[in-house]
Amino acid sequence: MTDPRRTLPAVDALLEGPGVASLLATHPRGLVVRAVRETVDTARANGGTAPAEGWDAAIQAAARRLAAPSLVPVINATGVVLHTNLGRAPLAPAAIAALTNVASGYSALEYDLGRGARGSRHAHCRDLLVELTGASDALVVNNAAGAVLLGLSALARGGAAIVSRGELVEIGGAFRIPDIMARSGVTLVEVGTTNRTHPHDYERALTPESKILLKVHRSNFQVSGFTADVPAAALATLAHARKVPFLYDVGSGLLLDLAPWGLTGEPTVAEAVASGADLITFSGDKLLGGPQAGILLGSEAAIAACRADPIARTVRADKLTLAALEATLALYRDPELARREIPVLRMLTEGKEALKSRAETLKKGVKNTVDVIEGESEVGGGSFPGAKLPTWLVAITPRLLTPDAYVARLRSGETPIIARISDDRVVLDPRTILPHQIDTVIRALND
Ligand SMILES: *Cc1c(COP(=O)(O)O)cnc(C)c1O
């Protein structure tokens, strides 16, 4: 018997076929060659059977897949506002306009328009950050993990950093604070226990080798029960008495107090600044609601040390980030405007009635039997762990598909929709569905 794999058509022969010729007219040759190769490889892996839909159709499908971008917009119907896997914070219209404006031409990125000479990219968001937070100086880098790496390297390289055992956290993407610290060239000195750390734990650990005290906000988990930790202000006082700096990684970058909306327990940036920390680090794309960025606030000496450290160059922010961040920060000059315009803040503070009416709109538009039921949304993204936001959900019991197959179908549309399954039903949370996406969701649910 001949091995059917031997009888597979040759790549060159397929490339000359009429079905593939039309592809070559509309796609780059390299892409078409890859589509043909992958189709033949798949057939070989299937024991040498030709594709069920025929060679041309299979090659055309492969070419379509290869030509499509992989980073596509999706609709977040999960109700997790800061969904790290779905790109964290959607941007405010002003931020999108600012980055588009800067992307389409040259910009004053490192050019001082007043003097007509070289300027610094570090100048752009600096004044706004100082104005909004009361810090003495500020620096923007690529992300908060980079900000922590930079801060430790600039202030404590070659020395020891003292940190509570209860704060040696792992953040999203399997990055661990101890690993970041090691790469910055500092030695970790752990004090206290997992659940309790006291001021005397830090005091006893301070030696002439100690170069910094570090506090890391537990942003993605809660400890409760028999617990104790040392407030930032007490650590700042201790650090200054012992002539070492204090770095406070607050994580989420909360510029607006959300306590009036029932969200408490996350330190605001203003509180962190008031604690007297020499350096504060946080993300741009968590509760701040801007682009991916790491923000360092602190004393002039601490920020100057960070600017001068070689790591500052390796984690520098790009112009699109700086443009989007500057526009986002500018909105905070009017807190009510920030709350309305910054999608993350709007979603977190949206009233239950508005959510119910959006859920009803979805229900009305959909032919399937759907219910509007009470449920809970989450903040996500390592912020306000454990907080539950009351919401109204659209719940669907699919008739012809299993819930798993139904959510898979929603993911496979032109604009993928990411939904949850709860109690064997498919649920969509209108909190994270942006207003202009409602019609798309209705259409997808009716398909
Ligand atoms: C999220 C987080 C980070 C990392 O921030 P990225 O911007 O994702 O790099 C660091 N520290 C804390 C406490 C965080 O919550």
The ligand as an SDF file (V2000), in Angstrom:
LIG
                    3D

 15 15  0  0  0  0  0  0  0  0999 V2000
   -0.1680   46.0780   39.3290 C   0  0  0  0  0  0  0  0  0  0  0  0
    0.9190   46.2770   40.2960 C   0  0  0  0  0  0  0  0  0  0  0  0
    2.2440   46.3900   39.8750 C   0  0  0  0  0  0  0  0  0  0  0  0
    2.6250   46.2590   38.4280 C   0  0  0  0  0  0  0  0  0  0  0  0
    2.0500   47.2200   37.6310 O   0  0  0  0  0  0  0  0  0  0  0  0
    2.1970   47.1380   36.0370 P   0  0  0  0  0  0  0  0  0  0  0  0
    1.7910   48.5010   35.5760 O   0  0  0  0  0  0  0  0  0  0  0  0
    1.2980   46.0500   35.6140 O   0  0  0  0  0  0  0  0  0  0  0  0
    3.6130   46.8370   35.7340 O   0  0  0  0  0  0  0  0  0  0  0  0
    3.2170   46.5810   40.8190 C   0  0  0  0  0  0  0  0  0  0  0  0
    2.9050   46.6780   42.1290 N   0  0  0  0  0  0  0  0  0  0  0  0
    1.6380   46.5900   42.5770 C   0  0  0  0  0  0  0  0  0  0  0  0
    1.3810   46.7020   44.0480 C   0  0  0  0  0  0  0  0  0  0  0  0
    0.6010   46.4010   41.6780 C   0  0  0  0  0  0  0  0  0  0  0  0
   -0.6620   46.3190   42.1180 O   0  0  0  0  0  0  0  0  0  0  0  0
  1  2  1  0
  2  3  1  0
  2 14  2  0
  3  4  1  0
  3 10  2  0
  4  5  1  0
  5  6  1  0
  6  7  2  0
  6  8  1  0
  6  9  1  0
 10 11  1  0
 11 12  2  0
 12 13  1  0
 12 14  1  0
 14 15  1  0
M  END
$$$$
